[in-house]
Amino acid sequence: MTLKNFYKTFYFKSIKINLIFILFLTNNLFSQDCVLPNGKYKIEFDKQFEKYPKFEFRILNDSITFYENNYGISLKIEKNNDCSLVIEKEKIDETNLTEFQKIINKQHPFYTFKKINDLEFEFIYRVDLHVIINSGRFMKIKPQY
């Protein structure tokens, strides 16, 4: 092995070790116990989604109730830990859907989020790891006494 090849190999191995260390460090230093606790929340969308209809929701144990226009829909929470929220998917009659619509309907959207403080949770609502539906913040509503 020539000196040039030795340095090239050493350089690439050191980059690989540094990347592994950085990933380990960011996962451990910045990971939080991200669970949306029981309570009522309102949604605040990021600028590019600000025209989306706003709504409120309440989490109580393993259920979530969405409120819009004085109407509530309750669904089961499938997962609320590890900085993600997965909600039971509503069943839709696919009889009159096109094949493309049926494929889209099989997707299972989910929220990934990080805790900013006790009252705010930044989120991204996704279909998969690459397709974002919307993003913003869940703002916990303090009860009025």
C-alpha positions in Angstrom: 0.0 0.0 0.0 1.4 3.4 -1.0 1.4 6.3 1.3 -1.2 8.1 -0.8 -3.6 5.1 -0.6 -3.0 4.9 3.2 -4.0 8.6 3.7 -7.0 8.2 1.4 -8.2 5.1 3.4 -7.5 6.8 6.7 -9.3 9.9 5.6 -12.5 8.0 4.5 -12.5 5.9 7.7 -12.1 9.0 9.9 -15.1 10.6 8.1 -17.2 7.5 8.6 -16.3 7.4 12.4 -17.1 11.1 12.7 -20.5 10.6 11.0 -21.3 7.7 13.3 -20.3 9.7 16.3 -22.4 12.7 15.2 -25.4 10.6 14.6 -25.0 8.9 18.0 -24.5 12.3 19.7 -27.6 13.9 18.1 -29.8 10.9 18.8 -28.9 10.9 22.5 -28.5 14.6 23.3 -31.5 15.8 21.5 -33.9 12.9 21.9 -36.8 13.7 24.2 -39.7 11.8 25.7 -42.1 13.1 23.1 -45.6 12.0 24.1 -48.6 14.2 23.7 -50.1 14.2 27.2 -53.8 14.2 27.9 -55.4 17.5 27.3 -56.9 19.8 24.7 -54.9 21.3 21.9 -55.3 23.7 19.0 -53.3 23.6 15.8 -51.2 26.3 14.4 -50.0 25.6 10.9 -46.7 26.7 9.4 -46.9 29.6 6.9 -47.1 27.4 3.7 -50.2 25.6 5.2 -51.8 28.6 6.9 -54.9 28.4 4.7 -55.7 24.9 5.9 -58.8 24.7 8.2 -57.8 25.0 11.8 -59.2 22.7 14.4 -58.9 21.6 18.0 -58.5 18.2 19.5 -58.5 16.4 22.8 -56.3 13.5 23.8 -57.6 11.3 26.6 -55.6 8.1 27.2 -55.9 6.0 24.0 -58.4 8.2 22.2 -58.4 11.5 20.3 -61.4 13.6 19.5 -61.2 16.2 16.7 -63.4 19.3 17.0 -64.4 21.4 14.0 -67.5 23.6 13.7 -68.9 22.3 17.0 -68.7 18.7 15.8 -66.5 16.1 17.3 -65.1 12.9 15.8 -63.4 10.4 18.2 -60.8 7.9 17.0 -58.5 5.4 18.6 -54.8 6.3 19.0 -52.6 3.4 17.7 -49.3 5.0 18.9 -48.4 8.0 21.0 -44.7 7.6 21.9 -41.2 7.9 20.4 -42.1 11.4 19.1 -44.9 10.1 16.8 -48.6 9.9 16.9 -50.5 7.4 14.8 -54.3 7.5 14.7 -56.7 4.8 13.7 -57.6 5.2 10.0 -61.2 5.9 9.1 -62.7 3.2 7.0 -63.9 4.5 3.6 -66.1 2.7 1.1 -63.9 2.1 -1.9 -66.7 0.9 -4.2 -66.7 4.1 -6.3 -63.0 4.9 -6.1 -60.6 4.7 -9.0 -57.6 2.4 -8.7 -55.4 5.4 -8.0 -57.7 6.6 -5.2 -57.7 3.1 -3.7 -53.9 3.2 -3.6 -53.8 6.6 -2.0 -56.5 5.5 0.5 -54.2 2.6 1.6 -51.7 5.1 2.9 -51.6 5.6 6.7 -50.7 9.2 7.6 -48.9 9.9 10.9 -47.5 12.8 12.9 -43.9 13.1 13.9 -43.2 15.8 16.5 -40.7 17.2 18.9 -41.5 18.9 22.2 -40.6 22.5 22.3 -41.8 23.1 25.9 -44.6 21.8 28.0 -47.3 23.6 26.0 -46.0 23.4 22.4 -45.2 20.4 20.2 -43.8 21.1 16.7 -45.2 18.5 14.2 -44.9 17.2 10.6 -47.9 15.3 9.3 -46.7 12.7 6.8 -47.9 9.9 4.5 -44.4 8.3 4.5 -41.0 9.5 5.4 -40.7 11.7 2.3 -44.3 13.1 1.6 -45.4 15.9 3.9 -49.1 16.6 4.2 -48.6 19.7 6.5 -46.6 21.0 9.4 -47.0 23.3 12.4 -47.4 23.2 16.1 -49.8 21.6 18.5 -50.5 24.3 21.2 -51.8 22.9 24.5 -54.8 24.9 25.7 -54.6 25.6 29.4 -58.0 24.8 31.2 -59.9 27.9 32.4 -60.7 27.8 36.1 
